[in-house]
Amino acid sequence: MLILVWFVVCIIFYFVQLLLGNSGHALEVFAVLSALAIFLISRIKYKIK
């Protein structure tokens, strides 16, 4: 499960850096998208059980 979260966070980081580059808001967008992705992964994990 941790590897899945790590891959998702890396992919999100790549796309945020690709789209926003060195913008001042890149870190905030990355944090929000990562939190949302981790939340959705945890919801799916507990729904499957």
Secondary structure by P-SEA (a helix, b strand, c coil): caaaaaaaaaaaaaaaaaacccccaaaaaaaaaaaaaaaaaaaaaaaac
